């Protein structure tokens, strides 16, 4: 009986802690949603640099394959 009471007390304590964490997450999600709604659409937060040559000559994939974009061929 005492063991059951101790278990119930521990469970209630964990439940209260979980409820507090969930409430905190709900507040944070609300803040993020508000920030996203206020953000102008079609813009980047970071400063981007324009490609000085305005073109891409090659693309390297994660598997280290390199593709020549101009000739549209795989180089290896």
C-alpha positions in Angstrom: 0.0 0.0 0.0 2.8 2.4 0.9 4.6 1.4 -2.3 1.5 2.2 -4.4 1.2 5.6 -2.7 4.8 6.3 -3.4 4.3 5.3 -7.1 1.3 7.5 -7.4 3.1 10.4 -5.9 6.0 9.9 -8.3 3.7 9.6 -11.2 1.8 12.8 -10.3 5.1 14.6 -10.0 6.2 13.5 -13.4 2.8 14.4 -14.9 3.0 17.9 -13.5 6.5 18.3 -14.9 5.4 17.0 -18.3 2.4 19.4 -18.3 4.8 22.3 -17.6 7.1 21.3 -20.4 4.2 21.0 -22.8 2.8 24.4 -21.8 6.3 25.9 -22.4 6.5 24.3 -25.8 3.0 25.6 -26.7 4.1 29.2 -25.8 7.3 28.8 -27.9 5.3 27.5 -30.8 3.0 30.4 -30.5 5.9 32.8 -30.5 7.4 31.1 -33.6 4.1 31.2 -35.4 3.8 34.9 -34.7 7.3 35.6 -35.9 6.6 33.6 -39.1 3.4 35.5 -39.7 5.2 38.9 -39.3 8.0 37.9 -41.6 7.7 39.4 -45.1 7.2 36.7 -47.7 9.8 36.1 -50.4 12.8 37.3 -48.5 15.7 35.6 -46.8 16.8 36.4 -43.3 20.5 36.0 -44.1 22.4 38.3 -46.4 23.0 36.5 -49.6 25.7 37.2 -52.2 25.0 37.1 -55.9 27.2 34.8 -57.8 29.7 37.1 -59.5 29.8 35.0 -62.7 26.0 34.5 -62.6 26.4 30.9 -63.7 27.1 27.4 -62.5 29.7 25.4 -64.3 29.7 22.2 -62.2 27.8 20.5 -59.5 29.4 18.0 -57.0 27.0 15.5 -55.3 27.5 13.9 -51.9 28.7 10.7 -53.7 31.4 12.9 -55.2 30.1 12.7 -58.7 30.7 15.9 -60.6 28.4 17.0 -63.3 29.4 19.5 -66.0 26.3 21.7 -66.2 27.3 23.4 -69.4 27.8 20.2 -71.3 25.2 18.3 -69.1 27.5 15.3 -68.6 28.8 13.4 -65.7 32.6 13.8 -65.2 33.0 11.3 -62.3 
